[in-house]
């Protein structure tokens, strides 16, 4: 009788373990499949957005005539550029575009009233692990005194979003890609990289409000000092800069960031 009980207990335990193993396998498989599905869906969406924006930009570039007076320039100072009008029809939280040659970084820049929404929301508003590239909610593109524009994005294992910012850790890539394009609704900028570094989040590189020019200049010097490259870029208190921020895993699995910073010059 004892042997029978032991046998039945062993069979029940084995069956429970097998059922649990199958359940875990199914759950894990679903998770992996769902992640891949989200990545592919997000990739398709952003490919379509990229095609639309580049097509609009090419059309506008070919048809735009030079403004003939200072007055007309002032009138158009904060008029939304034609290449963004179709994007805004689809999502009125579109505020810009970022493109870096020889990377997958070629995305619309979004902005809401917080820094949470676009961590998990795509351009179309769909929930996705990839999220979007987005501008810090504190930044104001119409504020000519704004000093530090901060743009965030995930590092996604399929190479999308800001994963390819890691290429800037390679000196050869850095040297051959010192500039990239940063478009806003109102202006087009050349962004010249002057600092690349890893940091913990307790360093406030995402400060947007500087009480004095001297405070901003001291921060610029801190950025340069932290950079893994010693670059000859003249950036001062009179300039505006762009800060790109994404996750970094060598210093800490959760609380470290990869930062790429560039001086902005209007085209």
C-alpha positions, 0 to 999 in steps of 0.5 A: 500500500505504501509503495502504491501511495509513493508511486501515485505521489511520484506520478502526480508530482511528475505530471504537475512538473510537466504541466508547469513546464509546458505552461512556462514554455507556452508563456515564454514562446508567446512572449517572444512571438509577441515581442517580435510581432511588435517589433515588425509592426513598429518597423512597418509603421515607421518605414511608411512614415519615413517614406512619407516625410522624405517624399514631402521633404524632396518635393518641398526642396524642389519647389521652395523659392528663396524668401526675398525680404527680412519681413517675410522671413519674420512672418514665417519664423514659426510657421510649420514647414511644409514637409511636416504638415502631412505628419501633423495631420496624422499626429499633431504631437509631431515636433521634428525629425532626426536622421543620422547617416549609416544608422537606423536613426531616421525618425519623427520626433514626438512631444507630449506634456510628459516624458512617459507617453512615448516610452511605449507609444508609436507615432500612430498611438499604438502601444509598443515596446519600441515606443518613439523618439521624443523631445523632453516635455520641458523644451519649447521649440519656439523659445529662442533662449532654449539652450539644451534640447533633449531627445530620448529613445529606447535601445531596441534589440532589433537595431531600431530607435536609438540602438545605433547611437552605440556606433558613436562609441567606435572612434572610426564611426565618430570621426566619419559621422561628426554631423547629422540632421536635426529638423524641427517644425520651424527650422533645419539644423546641422548638429555637430557632435562634441561629446559622447559618454556613458553616465549614471542618471544622478548626473543632470545632463538633461537640465533645460533651465539655466539661470545664467549664461555662466551656469550653462557654460560650466555645464558645457565644460562638464560635458566636454570633460566627460566625453570619451573623445577630445574634439575641437568644436567651439561650443559656448554659452551663446549656442544651442545644443542637442542632447540624445539620451538612451539606455546604457548597460555597462555601468548599471543595468537600469540607471546608466545612460549613453549620451551623444551631444551636438552643437546646433547650427541653423541651415 
